[in-house]
């Protein structure tokens, strides 16, 4: 009102002035008119500003007043609207329930609407609860706040109710349903796996197929290709109604798995329902369908029925294909068929790497081309590594960058290569296998495998010894320790963290990239920690001072398989627990002061190091629990060894130069659990006491071992006298594991009752022995059979007869240089024999002679069931051998057959049914002169024949020639596994002739 009055006053005053002026001069009329128009514009502007200002000041106040005044009314309206929503929701759910029986799925818009209604109900319930609580302490602000919430929710509820008028709440699921999933271009390595899986899918007997392999091998890619294979495929080819690809990792949980399956097939699962209700719904839906379920990234057992998946039935075309890193998961899931995905061979790996690194870059420089092949080789055929590193190298256009990358790869330091992008992602992916290992102990066992050189084939027994020495295996008996160790090895193999070595039965190795990952973990996952220093097999000649400074914080140092000729006087590593120098063949001297600087060491390995003196300062290593001096040239064992009172394992085996063990050394080692003197030439303990003053006798005596019998769990020893053997057997509680009988002079006949604990028995160089018998029958019903697995007879020139009972655990038999031995018929009793090696038996005409009255014709037709498990048969330098047996024999398990220097052997004991045969080796001339009863046998066996040199017969036949082609390659890949006649001290001359072992 005030504004209106102001406007009138202003206009009256304003008009009166120009009227007076108008009477005086008509020329000013136009000017006055303009002034009047300007005045009206200003007046309208003032009016507009005033109105807007008033609106901005008044409207918010009015709105807030309405929140207060209309609160109760709005809450009532909101409550009624929510009830209407609930009625509509119930109506829709009834319609959905009816659609279930028609095998229809929920409209996605309906699913979204139901979720919003459920959320609305919760929010309105919360508003009403707040209102009830605040009635006790009423104030205008709380009433305003509740009123505002109620008004806003009322609008939302009304809009939601309006949108809920659906004409169609569900629709029919297509009879053939699948969705494409993204994948990478096909590689030749996965194509054969794809064909194998598709073949199994056609087999009515197969319901569950397990695909397993190490991380990054391509399991996910294969599973996705299986899924996409059915795009556009005519249903009748496989008859599946549904093809469902889901990720089943344990992190997602069973509820998420159910939700993913439902989403893949467009099936509605009520939000918030329990997994049991969901399982029931899924089960009722899938039971009548022919489906293929692809489960990716499975880490453990999944109860299919609990998830609502009908148990796969090949006849009903209900099948499951799962992908996992563990073979054990395939077993737990009851897989009818398994597909193991191996790394790519060298050619396919090179093609994949070339594709990712681009041929343009690789061909840009001849030097890059050569380096690229080396880089690809370092990836070990692992597709993940080949692809990731290949892509990273695609921008490296100078050979300097490629050289640097290769050097880092060889040092197991991918993550340190400059500008490599996400190369460490390889380790992160692979580390999942490590993370899922069942406990810290097994994780430590795995990490210890990286202490050996890259691509090294580790003896299982040596690996288990390492774990025992590191305190990673707890045991009451040595058998329990090795059983636990072998179980851990199999567990790690099932988890694809270990692989079979060159010798399947006795060796394992770690894939190069897996080893790199293990070293990455042990170094703190790229935080540059120096706790583990592993420079095994990298060609080190000397240890630089700068390296020693970096090692201050080291806990583990492995320098095995190098060319170190000199050690530093001291290594300042106060936390060092593990030190391995094994197989440094140039190292002749250990500085005494070195031991003084290693006071915390608990594990010391000097095996295969040709040192002649072990310093007395060894006694300062008071924490030492494991000491390995195998194959050293030490002549006198230091008396200070007796000061190592915490020592649990002492390995002195195969010490050809050992002359003296001081009296009292062993008896002071009260905690000693393993003592190994097997194969050593030491014989001081067997000298006759009457030949000198008894009081002056300062040599180790067999009787000393009685002091250790309480703790000693395994003894390995070689003796020269039967009397010494009797003393050993008389010591109560001694557990002999390895037993050697060497130069038993004056013994023409020997009958030996083997202790139950003996695993290895070696009879060597007994020039007068004619008959040897092994008695192994239990004396009482509850007695155990002997554990004997390895038996060797070597250099027994007068031996005529070997007798043995049913040695049910014997797996390896080696007989050599027994010139009077006519046959080995006793081996027919060895039903579990796996390897037979016979050589240098000049009079042997027939390996096995069957004495019976069976007609010869019948004898040829009825095979003798004596070699059901024989895998390896080696015959070498048997000049009189004419026949294998006078009866037909079967070798259903034979894999390798070697024949060298057996000129009279014209017929092979082999037949068509050699399903496991892998290789026959021998001289080409011998093979060409063989006689065959049936030419078809010759044709069937010829593909397995490999002409070979006689000198290679000293090795196990599984070893490829590239492994043993040079000393450098051999000793950085595995330790020798030779005939008993070949010892370390004569190894170089016997095997490598003029080649220098230590040449770099």
C-alpha positions, 0 to 999 in steps of 0.5 A: 500500500505504501508503494502504491501511494509513493507511486501516485505522489511521484507521478503527480509531481512529475506531471505537473511540472511539464504541463506548466512548461508546455503552456510557455512553449509548444516546441517542447512537446516532443521532449515532454513526451519522451520524458513521460515515456521514460518516467513510465518505464522507470515506474514499471521497473520499480514495480517489478523489483518491488514485487520480486523482492516481496515474492522472494521474501514471502514465498519461502516463509509461506512454504515453511508455514505450510510444512508446520500447519499441514504436517499431520495431514501430509503424514496421513495422506502419505500413509494412505498412498503407501497402503495403495502402493502396497496393494499394487505391489501385492497385485504385481507379485501375484501376477509374477508368481503366476508367471513363474509356472509359465517359465516367464521372467520379470520385466526389468522395469517392474523389478526396478519399481518393486525395489523403489517401493521397498525403499519407500516403505522403509523411508516412510516407516522411519519418518513415522517412527521419528514423529512418534519419538519427538512428540515427547519433546515437541518443538517447532523446528522438529515439527517443521523437519518432519513436515518437510520430509512427509510432503516430499515423500508424498509427492514421490509416493504419488508418482511411484503409484502412478508409474506402477500401472503396468500392463505386462509384468513378465515375458517369456524367456527364449527357448535358446538363450545366451549372451556374448562375453568379451574375449581376446583373439584366439591363439593356437595354444587354446584352440586344441583345448577348446576342441577337447572341451567341446568333444567332452560336451557331446559325451553323454557320460560327462556332466562336469568338466574341470579346466585347470592350470596356473594363473595367466595360462588362459583359462578365462579366455578358454571359458569365454570362447566356449560361451561365445562358441554357441553364438549362432550355433544351431541348438540341435548341435548341442541341445542346450537351452541356456548357456550361462557364464559367471564368475564364481570366486569365493569373494563374491559369495553364493548369493552373488553367484545366484544373482549373477546366474539369474541376471544372465538368464533374465530371471527375477529373484525377489530382492532381500530373499534368502539364498535358500529361497533363491536356490529353490527358485533357481532349481525349479527353473533350471531342472527342466532346462538343458543348460551349460553352466560355465563357472570361472575362477573357482577356488574351492568346493561349491555345493551346486545344490546349495546354490540351486543348480541341478546336479549335472547330468550328461544324459539330460544335457545339464553340464558344468564347465569350471575353471580353477588353478587347483587340480584338487578343486576339480576332484572336490567338484567331482569332475568327470573329465579334466583339461590341464592347460599347459604353457605354450611351446616355444614356437607358439609363445614366439608368435604370441609375443611377436603379435603383441610387441609388433613385427614392426618394432622387432624387425626394425633392428637385427639386434632387437630381433635377437633380443626379442627371442630371448625376452620371449623365452624368459616368459616361459610360455605363459600367455599372461607374461607374453602378452603383458611384456610384449605390449610393454615392449612394443614402444621400445625402439632401441636395442639398448632398451631391449638389452636392459629389459632382458637383463632385468628379466634374467634377474627376476626383476620385471617390476624394476624395468623402466617404463614397463607400465603395468608389468607388475600386474603379472605378479599381482594376478599370479599372487592370488595362487599364493594368497589362497595357500592354506597356511603360513607354513606352506607359503614359506615352503613355496617361497623356499623353492625360489632359492634354486636357480631359474629352471632348476630341477630340484630333487624332492628329497633335497627340497624336503631336507631344506624345509626340515632344516628351516623348521617348516616341517614338524615331525616325530619320525623321519617317515612322517617328515618325508610324508608331510614333505611329499604331501606339501609338494603335491599340494603345491603342484595341484595349486600350479605353483610347482611343476614336474621336473626332468625326472617325474618321480623324483624332481620338481621345478618352479616355472620361471615367472612363478619363481620371479613372483615368489622372489617379488613376494619375498622382497616385500612385493616391490618395496625394495626389501633385501631380506632375500638375496637370491643370485643362484645360477647367474654366473657370479665369479666374485662378490663385490663390496657394494653387494655385501653392503646391500646384504646387511638386512638379509635373512636368506642368501642363496649363491648356489650354482655359480663360479665363485672362487673367493669369499669375503673375509666377513659378511655383516648380516646380523639377521642371516638365517640361511646361506647356501653356497652349494655347487660353486666348483671353483671355491676351494677355501672358506675364510675362518673369519667368515663364520665369525660374522654369521653368528645367527645362521641356522642353515648352512649348505656347502655341498658340492664345494671342493673345500679341503678344510673346514675351519674350526671357527665353524664352532662359533655358529652356535645357532646352526641347526642344519649343516650340509657338507655332502660331496666336499673334499674335507679330510678331517672333520673339525672337533669344533663341530661338537660345539654346535649343540643346536644342530639337528641335521648333519649331512656328511654323505659322499665325502670321498676324502674324509679320513678322520672324525674325532672322538666325541664330536657326535656324542656332544650333539644331543639334539641331532635328529639326522646324521648322514654318512652314507656313501662316504669312504670314511672307515676310521670307526672300523679300525681294530683297536688292538693295533694301537693303544686303546687310550690313544684311539681318538676316532669316532666309534660306532658305540657313540651313536647310542648316545644319540638314539633318543633323538636320532630319527634317521641314520645313513651310513656305509660300513666295510665290516659285517661286525660293524653292521652287527654293532649298528643293529644292536644299538637300541632305537637306531633308525637306519634309513640309508645303508651301504655295504662296501668292500666286505672282504672275506664274506662269500655268503651273506644273509641280511635281515633288513631293518624295517626303517631302511629305505636304500641299500647299496652293496658295492665292491665286495670281491669275494661275495658269491651269494646274497640273500635278503630276508624280509619276512615279519617275525610276528604278525604285527611286524611291518614289512621293510620300506626298502625302495632302492637296491643296488648291487655293484662291482661284485665280480664273483656274485652268482646268486641273489635271493630275495623275498617279496620286497613289496616296496622296492621300486628301483633295482640296479645290478652292475659289474656282476660277471658271474651272474647268469640271470635275475629271475628273482625280480619276478617277485618284485611286483612294484618294481618301477626301474630296472638297470642291468649292466656289465654282467658278462655271463648273463645270457637271459635276464629272467628264466622261468622253471616250470613244466608248461609246454613251450607253445603255451608258454609263449601265449600266456604272458607272465604277470611280473612287471606290471609297474615297470616304467624304465628298463635299461640294459647296458654292456651285456655281451652274452645276453641273447634273450630277455626271458624264456616266456612271454612277458607283458610290460603294460607300464613301460615308458623307456627302454634302453639297450646299449652294447648288447650285440646278441640281443636280437629280439625285444620283449615288446608287443603291440600293447605298449600304450605308455611307451615314450622312447626306445634308445640304442645304437642304430646298427643294433636296431637295424639287425633286430629280428621280428616275429611280426613286421607290424610290431617293428612298424608300431615301435619304430616311431619310438626309437631314438638312436643314441650314444652309449655314453648317455646311458649313464643318465636316466632316459627321461633326461633330454640331451640338451640338459646333459650336453654341457657341464655348465647347462647340467649343473645349473639345471639339476644335480647328477643322478647317475649310476652307482659306479660314477661318483662325483670325484670321477664324474668330469672325466667319465662323462664330460671327457675333455670338456671343462666343467668350470668354464663359464 
